[in-house]
Amino acid sequence: MFKITVVIENTVAMAFRPEVKRGLLGEHGLSLLIEGLGKRWLFDTGCESVLLHNLDILGVAPDSIDALIISHGHYDHAGAMKLLLEKRSKPLPIYAHPDIFARHFAKDGEMTHVGITWSQHELEASGAEFSLQWESGFLIPEAWLSGAIPRRYAFEQVTDKFFIETGNGFEENQIQDDQSLILTGERGLLVITGCAHAGVCNIIARVKEQFPGKRIWGIMGGLHLAGAGQNRMEQTAKILKGENLQFLALGHCTGAKESWQLADSLGLEFAGLNTGEVFSFE
C-alpha cells in the first residue's frame, strides 16, 4: 500500500477533518510525499517558501526522505531543492531528466526565468546525488519513472509561451524533461504527474506500452489543461474514457473548470489535490 500526502499545492484543504493537519500553507506549485513498501519519497518540492514549514507540520524530518523525484525543471516543482538539501545531514538521491538544468523561460510580455536557480554543481556540493536519465526505469518493482515521453498526439501541444535559452538565443521549449511516476498496486496503475507538459494522453500511451494489459486505475497531479480549448478537452476526454479510469485527483495547473469538465466527461468525481490531503493506494 502507498500513502500519498499533498505537501504543497496551490490550495489548502479545510482543516476541520482529523486527517488534515492545521497550519499548512499553500503556494503555486506541487509536492507529494509518497510512502510505502518501506520507502519515503518526495515527488517535487514546490517553489521554495513553504516546503520546510509544511514538512515540519506534517512531522516529516528532511533526513527521513529516501529520495527526491523531480518531474521537470520549472521553479514551482524544483525550487526548494537546495533548502531541503541544506536541512539534511546526509546526501539525497535525486531522480530527474538531464534537461531540468536547461535555461527555462516563459514569455508573458517579456522573458522570465522559470527554471532552477542553482547549478547542478552547487546542488551536488549541498548533498545532491543526481541520477539524470532520458530513459525510463524502475525505482523498485512497484514504481516506474517514465523518462522522456514520446509525443504522439498532435492536439497535445506544449504552450508556445515556454522557451529555452541556448547559445543561439531563445528556442521554443517542448519540455522534454517532463516525466511521470507510475505506481503499481492491486487496483492497477496510478499515474502521478507534475504538470504533464508532455500531454496526459501521450503519457498514458507510454504507460500502456510499458505495461501491456495492465489496467490504469487512476491519475493524480497536474495536467496543464487550464485554458485548454474545446478541441483538446474533447480529444483528451475521448482517449481517457477508453481507459475506464476509476480515480482522478487533480490540481495545480489543471484548472478548476477543466478538472470538473474532464471528470464529468469520464463519469467520475475528482478529488481536489489540496495541500494536506491524504490518499491511500493499494
C-alpha positions in Angstrom: 0.0 0.0 0.0 1.1 3.5 -0.8 0.1 6.6 1.2 0.4 9.9 -0.6 0.2 13.2 1.2 -0.1 16.5 -0.6 2.8 18.6 0.9 2.3 21.6 -1.4 -0.4 22.6 -3.9 -1.9 26.0 -4.9 -4.8 25.5 -2.4 -5.1 24.2 1.2 -7.5 21.5 2.4 -10.1 22.6 5.0 -8.6 21.6 8.4 -11.8 20.6 10.2 -11.2 17.0 9.2 -8.9 15.0 11.6 -6.6 13.7 8.8 -5.7 17.3 7.7 -3.0 19.0 9.7 -3.6 22.6 10.8 -1.2 25.3 9.9 -0.2 24.1 6.4 0.5 26.7 3.7 -0.2 26.6 0.0 1.8 28.1 -2.8 1.8 27.9 -6.6 3.5 24.5 -7.1 3.3 20.9 -6.3 5.0 18.5 -3.9 3.8 15.0 -2.9 5.1 12.7 -0.1 4.9 9.1 -1.2 5.2 6.4 1.5 5.0 2.6 1.1 7.0 -0.6 0.9 9.5 0.8 3.4 10.2 3.8 1.2 9.6 7.5 1.7 9.9 9.6 -1.5 9.3 13.3 -2.2 7.8 14.0 -5.7 8.7 17.6 -6.5 9.4 20.4 -4.0 7.1 23.3 -4.8 8.7 26.7 -5.2 10.8 27.3 -2.0 8.8 29.3 0.6 6.7 26.6 2.3 8.3 23.2 1.8 10.3 23.1 5.1 7.4 24.6 7.0 4.9 22.0 5.7 7.2 19.1 6.2 7.6 20.2 9.9 3.9 20.5 10.4 3.5 17.0 8.9 6.2 15.6 11.2 8.5 14.7 8.3 12.2 15.1 9.0 14.2 16.0 5.9 16.7 13.2 6.7 13.8 10.7 6.7 13.3 11.2 2.9 14.9 8.4 0.9 14.9 10.0 -2.5 13.6 13.0 -4.4 11.9 12.7 -7.8 11.7 15.9 -10.0 9.0 15.8 -12.6 10.6 18.7 -14.6 12.8 21.7 -14.2 10.4 24.5 -13.5 10.7 26.6 -10.3 7.3 25.6 -8.9 8.4 21.9 -8.9 12.1 22.1 -8.2 12.6 25.4 -6.5 13.2 24.1 -3.0 15.8 21.5 -3.7 18.7 23.5 -2.1 16.7 24.3 1.0 15.9 20.7 1.5 19.4 19.6 0.9 20.8 22.1 3.4 18.5 20.8 6.2 19.8 17.2 5.8 22.8 15.6 7.4 23.4 13.1 4.6 23.2 13.0 0.8 19.9 12.8 -1.1 19.4 10.7 -4.2 17.5 12.8 -6.8 15.9 11.2 -9.9 15.3 13.6 -12.9 15.8 14.2 -16.6 19.1 15.9 -17.6 17.2 18.9 -19.1 16.0 20.1 -15.7 19.1 22.2 -15.7 18.3 23.8 -19.1 17.7 27.6 -19.0 13.9 27.5 -18.8 12.0 30.7 -19.6 8.4 31.8 -20.1 7.2 34.7 -22.2 4.4 36.8 -20.9 5.1 40.1 -22.5 8.8 39.7 -21.5 11.0 36.7 -20.9 11.1 35.5 -17.3 13.4 32.8 -16.0 11.2 29.9 -14.6 13.9 27.3 -14.2 16.1 26.1 -11.4 18.2 28.9 -9.8 21.1 26.6 -8.7 23.5 24.8 -10.9 24.0 21.0 -10.7 27.4 21.5 -9.2 26.1 23.8 -6.4 23.3 21.3 -5.6 25.8 18.4 -5.5 28.0 20.4 -3.2 25.0 20.6 -0.9 24.5 16.8 -0.9 22.5 16.0 -4.1 23.3 12.7 -5.7 21.7 13.0 -9.2 20.6 10.2 -11.4 19.8 12.0 -14.6 18.3 9.8 -17.3 16.5 10.3 -20.6 15.2 6.7 -20.4 12.6 5.2 -18.2 13.5 2.9 -15.3 12.2 1.2 -12.2 13.0 2.7 -8.7 11.6 -0.5 -7.2 9.5 -3.2 -8.9 6.3 -1.3 -7.9 7.4 2.2 -9.0 8.5 3.2 -12.5 9.7 6.5 -13.8 8.6 7.2 -17.4 11.6 9.2 -18.6 11.1 11.5 -21.6 7.6 11.0 -23.1 7.3 10.4 -26.9 4.8 12.9 -28.4 2.2 11.1 -30.4 -0.9 13.2 -30.3 -0.9 16.4 -32.4 -3.6 18.1 -30.2 -1.3 17.9 -27.1 0.9 20.8 -28.0 3.1 22.5 -25.4 2.1 26.1 -25.0 4.1 28.5 -27.1 5.0 30.6 -24.1 7.8 28.3 -22.9 11.4 28.8 -24.2 14.9 27.5 -23.6 17.9 29.9 -23.7 20.7 28.4 -25.8 23.9 29.8 -27.3 21.8 30.9 -30.3 19.2 32.8 -28.3 15.7 31.6 -27.3 14.1 28.5 -28.8 10.6 27.1 -28.2 10.7 24.6 -25.3 9.0 21.2 -25.7 9.8 20.5 -22.1 11.5 17.1 -22.9 12.4 16.8 -19.2 8.7 16.2 -18.3 8.3 12.8 -16.7 5.8 10.9 -14.6 5.9 8.3 -11.8 3.8 5.2 -12.1 2.9 3.1 -9.0 1.6 -0.4 -9.3 -0.9 -1.9 -6.9 -3.8 -4.4 -6.6 -6.2 -2.0 -8.2 -3.9 -1.3 -11.2 -1.6 1.5 -12.1 -1.6 5.0 -10.6 -0.1 7.7 -12.9 1.4 10.6 -11.0 2.2 13.8 -13.0 3.8 17.1 -12.2 2.4 19.2 -14.9 2.0 16.7 -17.7 3.6 19.1 -20.2 4.1 16.1 -22.5 0.3 15.7 -22.6 -1.7 13.3 -20.4 -2.7 11.2 -23.4 0.9 10.9 -24.6 1.8 9.8 -21.0 -1.0 7.2 -20.9 0.2 5.8 -24.3 3.7 5.4 -23.0 2.5 3.7 -19.8 0.4 1.3 -21.8 3.4 0.5 -23.9 5.5 -0.3 -20.8 2.7 -2.2 -19.1 0.7 -4.1 -21.8 -2.5 -5.5 -20.5 -2.3 -3.7 -17.1 -5.2 -1.6 -16.0 -4.7 2.2 -15.5 -6.7 2.8 -12.3 -6.1 6.5 -11.7 -4.3 9.7 -12.4 -3.0 12.2 -9.8 -1.3 15.5 -10.3 -1.4 18.5 -12.6 -2.4 18.1 -16.3 -1.8 21.7 -17.6 -5.2 22.0 -19.1 -6.0 25.4 -17.6 -7.2 27.4 -20.6 -7.2 24.4 -23.0 -9.6 24.8 -25.9 -12.7 22.8 -26.5 -11.0 20.5 -29.1 -8.2 19.5 -26.7 -10.6 18.9 -23.9 -12.9 16.7 -26.1 -9.9 14.7 -27.5 -8.5 14.2 -24.1 -11.7 13.0 -22.7 -12.3 10.7 -25.6 -9.0 8.9 -25.2 -9.1 8.7 -21.4 -12.7 7.4 -21.5 -11.4 4.3 -23.2 -9.2 3.6 -20.2 -12.1 3.2 -17.8 -10.4 5.2 -15.1 -11.7 4.9 -11.5 -9.8 7.7 -9.8 -8.8 11.3 -10.5 -7.0 13.6 -8.1 -6.3 16.8 -10.0 -4.9 20.2 -9.1 -2.1 22.8 -9.6 -2.1 23.6 -13.3 -5.1 21.6 -14.4 -7.6 24.4 -14.0 -10.8 24.1 -11.8 -13.2 24.4 -14.7 -11.2 21.9 -16.8 -11.0 19.4 -13.9 -14.7 19.4 -13.5 -15.3 19.2 -17.2 -12.9 16.2 -17.6 -14.3 14.4 -14.6 -17.8 14.9 -15.9 -16.9 13.6 -19.3 -15.5 10.5 -17.7 -18.4 10.0 -15.4 -16.2 10.5 -12.3 -15.9 12.7 -9.3 -12.5 14.2 -9.0 -10.6 14.7 -5.7 -9.1 18.1 -5.2 -5.3 17.8 -4.8 -5.2 20.3 -2.0 -2.3 20.8 0.4 -2.8 18.5 3.4 -5.0 15.9 1.6 -4.0 12.3 2.2 -4.7 9.4 -0.2 -4.1 5.7 0.1 -3.5 3.4 -2.9 -3.5 -0.4 -2.6 
